[in-house]
Amino acid sequence: MLNPHFSIILITYNEQIHLPATLDAVAGLGAPLFILDSGSTDDTIKIAEDHGATVAQNMFVNHPQQWHHALSTFKIDTPWVICLDADQQVTPELFELLRTFNDTDHKDTNGIYFNRKNYFKGRWIKHGGYFPFYLLKMFRTDVGYSDLNEMMDHRFIVPGKTEIWKKGYLKEENLKENEINFWLEKHLRYSDQVAYEEVERMRGARSQTIEPRFWGSPDERTAWLKRLWWKMPRYSRSLIYFSYRFLFKLGFLDGRTGVIFHFLQGFWFRLIVDVKIDELLKKAKDDRQQV
């Protein structure tokens, strides 16, 4: 019997290394499965179909647009939907919360935040502001939507009341990132999108969908911090942010692997973004002078 309360959607691309464990972790929930793939060449599709998932294909542009396509394309008959990345596993504690979930117990709620444990090279990144970390992953069908004002840092938005589940976790571990070249190449691609997006924000061509509020929901707080970030001076802000994560948020307690992660994600990546922002601004200035 299919779960009458919620369905599960994933987006994938060559995820045979993650998909079996991710789908096995939710198999006992009986939820309808939907997978939007972007041209996988490994066994991703076979694994999805073996687990009874409905599979569709769409060319990948960025995460917000891919999620928008998934939510707009699949016919979801349940009142709720859960959106997971292929490397996000439902832990036993979260499984129990979902197993006993009943729509009638959440009539006034439109969205639910899950807590996340993030792993890098096999180590749980517990400090540096990475735990607890709440992600809006479950929301009412046709109420929640993908924020298309973001190019890389995707999130879902719901109007109205939300809940935060502090117990039970998503375990997020991208095993492909155990090879540092994969991590670096991925974040170099991401830096192109983040730099382009920030330049658009400087020009007023892009705005925040979520109202920034320091004391608001997890996403409203993130929006407030992003607005502060965009006002900070380039180049120095990456060092300030890394120092904040490493010292004030105790990132140094995550051990050698954690230090590597905080340095790469908190400093190196953001420094690269600032360099690319200046390159884009210089190119635009040169183009104007040539006209």
Buried (B, 14 or more C-beta within 10 A) or exposed (E): EEBBBBBBBBBBBBBBBBBBBBBEBBEEBEBBBBBBBBEBEBBBBEBBEEBEBBBEEBEBEBBBBBBBBBBEEBEBEBBBBBBBBBBBBBBEEBBEBBEEBEBEEBEEBBBBBBBBBBBBBEBBBBBBBBBBBBBBBBBBBEBBBBBBBBBBBBBBBBEEEBEBBEEBBBBBBBBBBEEEEEBBEEBEEBBBBBBBBBBBBEEEEBEBBBEBEEEBBBBBBBBBBBEEEEEEEBEEBBEBBBBBBBEEBBBBEBEEBBBBBBBBBBBBBBBBBBBBBEEBBEEEEEEEEEE
